[in-house]
Amino acid sequence: MATPMNGRRFYGDPTIYALSTAPGRAAIAIIRISGSACKDIYHSLCPGQKPLKPRYAAVRTLYRPWAKPSPDNLLDSSALVLYFPAPKTVTGEDLLELHVHGGTAVVRAVLAAISQCSSAPGAIRYAEAGEFTRRAFMNDRLDLTQVEALGDTLSANTEQQRRLSVRGTTNNLSIRYESWRKMLLAARGELEALIDFSEDQHFDESPSELASSVADQVQDLVLLIDTHRRNAMRGELLRNGIAISLLGAPNAGKSSLLNRIVGREAAIVSQEAGTTRDVVEVGIDLGGYLCRLGDTAGLRSAVLATAKAQQEHMQEKISMIEEEGMRRAKQRAIESDVVIAVLSLELEGKKVVLKPDQEVIDTAAELAEQKSNVLVVLNKIDLLSGHASELENFRRQVADALPHVRLENIFAISCRDAEIFTAPDAGHIPSFLSGLIRQFEDMTSAVAATDDDTDASIWQESLGATERHRLLLDECQFHLEQFLGQVEAGTQNTEDSGLEEIDVDIVLAAENLRDAANCLARITGKGEAGDVEEVLGVVFEKFCVGK
Ligand SMILES: Nc1nc2c(ncn2[C@@H]2O[C@H](COP(=O)(O)OP(=O)(O)OP(=O)(O)O)[C@@H](O)[C@H]2O)c(=O)[nH]1
């Protein structure tokens, strides 16, 4: 059944068909058929009608197969039919497209008719999920990186996911991986020539010169791969969503802010401190970025009491449940891509004060020092009515307490004003959101390989690399570093012992280059058959029937 084609298994039989548009009532439904029986199916459904001109749309009447073309046997009175001959088709096989009227009964009747077009059992069957794309891959019409990008395109929900996946459907990523692989294979070839011919042939370079020039090339490649991996991680933020944590003292207004951002009452807001005990997570599209926004339990120092307890001169102990809530809040913040520390102004008698809890400040300061991903919002600025000039002082106080947070990342807001008023920037929430989206842009734009490399746009496509690519690149980098370590140690030995010949185990070094090249081949699907089959299952899981 299977015949070899371009070194891969050719998926010639059986012919597959499927409804490629969404099921349900619609103006038009498109049925795709791929395989060697396309022409036979056409002649069975459109008996006596003109042959199709390849790649031209034609209007045809569809009848039940093997039946007289009479009104009784009519399936669809006018369908648009297109025929694409192999091999330059989306699947690499003959392809027939039937654009029929989108009524459920019409579609069902045409699908049933297609399955009856051949008397040979199993020659024509309904396609499995992703089978058209699988055939495109098997017939070299798409490589694995393009297949993955296609899967992402189909599941893209936000604008940024769409942009990322559409970029990946070109084969630029594969071209890059292939060029790296070829470079490694050439380097390996040079090294192996040393083993095979060094005894009886003269080389322009001495063995040690050759080893160090190969090491220089490999070193450059390691830098490129490392940049590519960093960009892949940035792309993963777009694909998987940016995790955001709201961190702050009880009653600072975390739940109120979450509700203002989401635009609905996703979290409970209450005057009672400690309302949020566990992480409340909401998925949201912010400016085209998929985000997972988490409201967390309030953080407070053990010695500090709530406002009510303070007034009554008593201290509240932190219960075990609250302690667990705080632990989860901190853990979630550590694991998040962005942390929003919510501080609030409070009324002390008639005076408005900023009394941030030390636990919140310490946690935010530590996070800001480790990664520059902390934004601060100073909430409840409506309490300042009439004393708005004091706001700058409060902002400065926050900046002093959190020196690693940039001043432009400290925002003053009022969740209450945002709730009550309808003005475009009520409560300054939209200004804060613009700042948040700027942070997303910074985190997800491509980085260049070196500081001198000012044009990061050539790295743009690296954002489309998937987690699978990144893991294989990690493995590739490991082998390259092994190689560099061997050359370095060998060169050192040569120098120390005054040897003329380089003391590097060339066989082992070449083996590392081979393993590194193989990792790159596995990314594009040009690896060994077993590897390819293994990833195919994972990649095609995402696909729907008809794609
Ligand atoms: N004046 C004023 N009050 C606010 C503002 N934002 C929130 N509040 C009030 O502050 C109180 C606490 O708000 P929440 O949003 O529940 O605070 P929280 O940080 O989620 O509290 P916990 O769940 O206890 O951690 C509620 O009574 C809110 O109405 C604001 O901008 N101005």
The ligand as an SDF file (V2000), in Angstrom:
LIG
                    3D

 32 34  0  0  0  0  0  0  0  0999 V2000
  -12.3930   54.5470   48.4170 N   0  0  0  0  0  0  0  0  0  0  0  0
  -12.0430   53.4760   47.7140 C   0  0  0  0  0  0  0  0  0  0  0  0
  -12.3340   52.2520   48.1770 N   0  0  0  0  0  0  0  0  0  0  0  0
  -11.9920   51.1860   47.4520 C   0  0  0  0  0  0  0  0  0  0  0  0
  -11.3170   51.3210   46.2020 C   0  0  0  0  0  0  0  0  0  0  0  0
  -11.0570   50.1030   45.7300 N   0  0  0  0  0  0  0  0  0  0  0  0
  -11.5560   49.2050   46.6010 C   0  0  0  0  0  0  0  0  0  0  0  0
  -12.1200   49.8640   47.6360 N   0  0  0  0  0  0  0  0  0  0  0  0
  -12.7700   49.2450   48.7860 C   0  0  0  0  0  0  0  0  0  0  0  0
  -11.8110   48.5680   49.5680 O   0  0  0  0  0  0  0  0  0  0  0  0
  -12.4060   47.4200   50.1620 C   0  0  0  0  0  0  0  0  0  0  0  0
  -11.5890   46.1810   49.8570 C   0  0  0  0  0  0  0  0  0  0  0  0
  -11.6250   45.9530   48.4640 O   0  0  0  0  0  0  0  0  0  0  0  0
  -11.2610   44.5420   47.8370 P   0  0  0  0  0  0  0  0  0  0  0  0
  -11.2170   44.7400   46.3680 O   0  0  0  0  0  0  0  0  0  0  0  0
  -12.1260   43.4830   48.3800 O   0  0  0  0  0  0  0  0  0  0  0  0
   -9.8020   44.3590   48.4300 O   0  0  0  0  0  0  0  0  0  0  0  0
   -8.8550   43.1000   48.3900 P   0  0  0  0  0  0  0  0  0  0  0  0
   -7.4680   43.6200   48.3200 O   0  0  0  0  0  0  0  0  0  0  0  0
   -9.2420   42.1770   47.3090 O   0  0  0  0  0  0  0  0  0  0  0  0
   -9.1230   42.4460   49.7890 O   0  0  0  0  0  0  0  0  0  0  0  0
   -8.8780   40.9370   50.3210 P   0  0  0  0  0  0  0  0  0  0  0  0
   -9.7410   40.0350   49.5050 O   0  0  0  0  0  0  0  0  0  0  0  0
   -9.2830   41.0430   51.7180 O   0  0  0  0  0  0  0  0  0  0  0  0
   -7.4390   40.6190   50.1710 O   0  0  0  0  0  0  0  0  0  0  0  0
  -13.8420   47.3280   49.6140 C   0  0  0  0  0  0  0  0  0  0  0  0
  -14.7180   47.8970   50.5610 O   0  0  0  0  0  0  0  0  0  0  0  0
  -13.7830   48.1920   48.3630 C   0  0  0  0  0  0  0  0  0  0  0  0
  -15.0260   48.7780   48.0440 O   0  0  0  0  0  0  0  0  0  0  0  0
  -11.0440   52.6620   45.7370 C   0  0  0  0  0  0  0  0  0  0  0  0
  -10.4820   52.8970   44.6750 O   0  0  0  0  0  0  0  0  0  0  0  0
  -11.4370   53.6830   46.5390 N   0  0  0  0  0  0  0  0  0  0  0  0
  1  2  1  0
  2  3  2  0
  2 32  1  0
  3  4  1  0
  4  5  2  0
  4  8  1  0
  5  6  1  0
  5 30  1  0
  6  7  2  0
  7  8  1  0
  8  9  1  0
  9 10  1  0
  9 28  1  0
 10 11  1  0
 11 12  1  0
 11 26  1  0
 12 13  1  0
 13 14  1  0
 14 15  2  0
 14 16  1  0
 14 17  1  0
 17 18  1  0
 18 19  2  0
 18 20  1  0
 18 21  1  0
 21 22  1  0
 22 23  2  0
 22 24  1  0
 22 25  1  0
 26 27  1  0
 26 28  1  0
 28 29  1  0
 30 31  2  0
 30 32  1  0
M  END
$$$$
